[in-house]
Amino acid sequence: MAELLRTLVRLGEKAANLARIIRAERALFELLVEEKKGEAKNKRFIHDFKTLADVLIQEMIRYDVGNQFAGLKEFVFGEESNKFTNTSGESITVAVQPSVDETKNLLTKVLDGNQVAASLLAQAVHAEANTELDARLADLAFDLDIDNVGIWIDPIDSTAEYIKGIEDEEAESGIYQHGLQCAVVLIGAFDRKTGSPLMGVINQPFAKQDTDTKSWTSSCYWGVSCGDFRCNSLISSANAETAPPSENGLSLIMSSSEDAHIKDAMTSIGTVHYASGAGYKILCVIAGLVDAYILSKGSTFKWDTCGPHAILQSLGGGIVDYDKWKSASAEEAGNVQGISVRYEKPDVEGAVPEGQTWSNSGGIVCFRSESVMATIHAAVKK
């Protein structure tokens, strides 16, 4: 069922285009920000924002997937509530309508009567997803029981960086600590029975900027890990799983808010980089810029990791639960399959704080090669 993956890649680029349109209209962009309140707020951030861009992208993907694969319509899950409140205090359910005009009329209500902005967004939402596919993806074929598939969406991961809109951040060792480059669209498919990630798409809407026009274009990464079948948009090394750490030690990435003792442990075994956005940090692992991403806190969610996890698995890597992995013996920690992050149900049964139901509650370790895991495990166990 490679057609589903091709659809998700096309929708990732369509989502990226919508994100760029919204950022390009400054007056529009300033209307679109609504601060999350109370229990829906991510506990790690003082300011956590929900934008209409998030909601529109999420609902656009749900609508388009549902139209092409009717059986999946009820199994497309996302980060955002599709309730949006305009400046008049009117609560509106944002959903893609059957026609451009109907969607425009709904968005006009959200945008306090701004028909020009609503028309621009509606046209982008209903545009054909005609992204040119790379040859490997265009010719791809594999078997998949689509009746057991679920989809997680993070419309714009690192919304804070998207809102700030820093365009001139300089990369260090290829890594951006902040800036628009850290904002990514994440789409992942998983098996609803086993919870295993199956396929993933990461679209980086602001990957490259034209120096003359100042316009942005995307970078897109995809991968599939379905049974014994693995394929991705990257050139994977045949020796990826056995390559030893470099003479200069490992290269690792973390959040600047990580606990001090974890930072110290990682610094003892290699070079530590810091960056914004869980999706972007995992992308740095996928792209081979770092060996691993460590997060000891339960502040990422299933929508953050599902798509990237599938890509990592297609490369011979993966994402494991940090707490389970840390508490395991050295021998047990090598069996990453038993402690891999799953996506079909919450980590914790019973009552959990509102907004944390789908968190990766034990933290995560993301890696491209299992060969680095023993070194990292020994460091955190000290």
N, C-alpha and C positions, 0 to 999 in steps of 0.2 A: 504494500500500500504506500508506495513512494509518492503518490499524488497528494497525500495529506501533507507530507514534508514539503513538497513543492508549494502547496497552498500556504503553509505557514511561513515559508521564506518570502513569498510575494506579499503576504500581509505584514510581515516585519518591515519591509521597505515602504509599504503604504502607510504604516504607522509612523515611520521615521519622517516621511514627507509631511504628514499632518503635524508632527511636532515642530518641524522647521517652519511651516506656514504660520503657526501660532507665535513662535518666537520672532518671526520677521515683522509682525504687526504689533508695534510697541503699545499703542493705545488699547488694542485688543488684549494683549497679554496681561496688562495691568488689571483688566476686568475679570480675568479668568482664575484668579487665585483666591482660594478659600481656605482658611486655616482649619485644620482638624482640631476638634475640641474633645475634652474629657477623655473617656475610656477608649476612643478610637485613635488616640494619639500614641505614636510609637514612644515608649518610655525612654529611649536613648536620646531623644532630641528635644531641645527646648522649643524649637519651632519645626513642626512637621506639616507639610502642606499637601493639600489635595487640589489638583487643577482640573479644569474642564478637559484639558488635553488628556489627562489620565483616563477620565471617564469615557470620553469619546473614543479613544483608541481601544479600550477594553470592550466597549459595546460594539464597535465596528468589527473587531475580530470575532466576537461571539456571533454577530449577525451573519458575517460572510462565511464562517465555518458552518453555521447552521444551515445556510442556504445550499452549500455544496455537499455537506455530510449531515443529513437530517437527524441521524441517530446520535450525533454528538452534541446537538444543541443544548441539551440539559446538563451536559458534562463539561462545559467550558467555565472555568472558575477564575476569579481575578481578585486583585488586592482591594479594589475600590467599590464602595457602595455607589450605585448609579443615581443617588439622590443628590441634587445640587440646589443650593439656595441662592437666588438672585439678590440684588441689593435692596429689593423691595420686601425681602423676607419671604417670598413665595417659594415653596419647596416643589421642585419639579423632578420627575423621574426621567432621566436622560436615556433614551433608547433610539436606535436607528429605525427610521420609519420606512415604509415600502418605496417611497419616492423622494427625490431631492427636495421638492417643494414641501412635503410633509415634514421632513427632517429640518428644513430651514425654518418652518413655522414654529416647531418645538424649540429650536435653538434661539429663535428671536425672543421667546419668553425668558430664557435663561439670561440672555444678553440685554435685557431691559429695552427691547425694541430696536436694537442695532441690526437692521436687516442686511446691511452690507457685510458685516462680520459673519452673521449667521449663514448667509448665502455662500461665502467663501469656504466655511467649514463644511457645510452640507455637500458642496460639490466635491471636496476632497474625500469625504467619507464615502460617497457613492461612486468615486472614480474606479475604473478598472485597475486591478492589481497586475499590471503587465510588466513586471520586473524581468529583465533578461537573466535567465538562469545560466550558471556555469555548466560546461559540458558534462561534468561528472554527475551533477544533480539532474540534469535534463534526461540522462540515459539511465538513471538509477531505477532498480527494481528489487523489491523484497516483499516477503509475506508478512502480514500483520492482521490480527483479529481486531478489526476496528470497533467491534461491538463492546470491547473491553477497555477502550481508550478513554482517558480523561485528559484535559488540557488546563494547565496553569498559565496565567498571563500576569506579567508585571508591565503595565503600559509604559511607564517611564521610571526606571529605577534611578535613584539619586535625583529625586525631584528637586531637592534643595539646590543642587548644582545647576539644574536646568533653569530654575527660577533666577538664580544669581547671574547666569549667563556670561561668565568670564571666558573671553575668547583668546586671550593672549598668554595663557599659562604655558610655561616652558616645561617640556618633559625632561626627566632625569632618568637616564638608562632606559629610555623609551616609555617611562611611566609618568602619568599625570597625577599629581596629588589632588588637584582640584580642577574645576573648569567644565565646560560643556562636553569635553571628551569623556567625562566620567558618567554621563547620562546614557543609558542603554535601554533598548526595548528587549524584553525577555519573554520567550514563548517556549513552553515545554509540554510534551506529551508523555503520559505515564500509563502503566498497566493498572487498571482499577482493581484487579484481583491481587496482584503481588506488590503493588506500590513501586515497582521498578521504573526508572526513567527510560523512555524509549527513543525519543528524538528531541532535539533542541535547536532553537534559533536565537542568536544574539545579533541584534542590529544596533550599530553605533551611529546614530543619525548625524553626529557632528565630528566625524573622524577626520575629514580633510576639508580645508578651506581654500578656495581660490583666492590668490593674493590680489587679483584685479577686481573681481566682482564681489568678493567677500561672501560668496555663497558657499554652502556646505554640501558635501556628499557623504554617503554612508560607507561603512565597512560592514560586511555581513559574514557571520560564521554559522555553520550548521553542522550537525552530526547526528548519526543514528546508531543505536546500540540495541538491536532486536535479536534476542537469542544469540546465536553464534555470528550473526551478520553485523559488521561494523564498517562504517564509512563516514567520512567527514570532509569538510572543505579545506582542511589543512593537510600539509604533507607530513605525515607521521613517520617517525624514525623506527626502523625495524628493531633497533636496540633500545627503544625508549624505556622499557621496563627494567633493563639491567644496567643502564648507564650510571656510573658512580658519581657522587658529588664532585664538583670541580675542586682544584687545589685551593681555591680561595673560599671554600665552604659553600653552603647553600645560599640561595637568594630567596627571600621570604617577603610576604606582604601582609600587612595587618591594618587595623583601624588605629588611629592615633589615640582613641579612647580605651584601648586594650589595657588590661591590668599590668602594672609595672613588672611583676615577677614573670609574666609571660614574655614581655618585651625583653627582659634581661636574659631569659632562657634562650630565646631565638637569636639574640645578638651574640650569644656565646658560640653559636654554630654557623653563623653566616651573616650576610648583609640583609638588613631589614629596611623595607620600603613602606611608606604609608600612602594611602589613597582614599578617596571618597567613593562610596557606593559599593555594596556587596557584589552586584553584578559585574561592575568594572574590575574589581579585584579578582574575581574568578576568571574574567576574561584575560587578565594578565597571566594567570596560570595556563590557560588554554593556549595563549599565543606564545608560550615559552619564555616570557619575560622574567618569570620567577618560577621557583620549584613548587611552592606551596603557599596557601593562604590559611592562616590560623585565626579562629575566632572562638574565644572561650565563653562568650555570652550567647544567650538565646534570643538574639535580636535580628536574626534573619528569618525569612518565612519560606513556605513551600514555593510560592511564586518567584522568589528570588533565585532559588537553586535548581528547580526542576529542569529547565532547559539547559543551563550550563552543565549540570550533572550528566545529562545524556551525551553532551559533546565530550566531556572528560572521559566518560566510559568508552567512547568510540576511539579514544587515544590510548587506552590502557590505564587510565587513571580513575578517579572517582571522588566522592564526597562522603565522609563518615561523620558520625555523631562524636563530637569532641569528648564529652564526658565518658561515654562507653569506651572509647578508644584509649583515653588516658588511664582509666582504671584497669584496663586489661594488662595481662602480663606481656612481656616482649614477644613471646611466641603467639599468644592469642591476638595481639595487635596486628599481626601479619595477615590474619583472616579478615580482610576488610569487608567481605561480602556480608558477614554476619552483623556488622555494625554500620552498614551503609544507610544513609538517609532515605526514608521512604515517603511516598506522596499520596497514598490512598486514604489515610486517616490521620487524625491529630496524634502527636507524640504522647500526650498525656490524656488518659481517660478521665471523665468526670469534669467537675467545674474547674475552669481556669479563668484568669482575669480577662475581661472583655477586650477583644482586639488581639489577644495572644493565642487564640485557639490553634492557628495553623503555623505557629512559630517552630523553628528548629530549636527546640527548647534546651537541648544539651550543648549547643554550640556546634561548630563545624570545622573540619579540616579538609581542604580541597587540594588535590594533588594530581599531577599529570603522570607521574611514575611512582610505582610502589617502592622503588629502590630508595627513595628519600625518607620513607616513613619511619624506619627503624632509628635513624639519626634524630629525627624530630621527637619521636616518642621517648627516647632516652633523655633528651634535654628537658622535657616537661615533667618527667617523673622524678627529677632530682629534687 
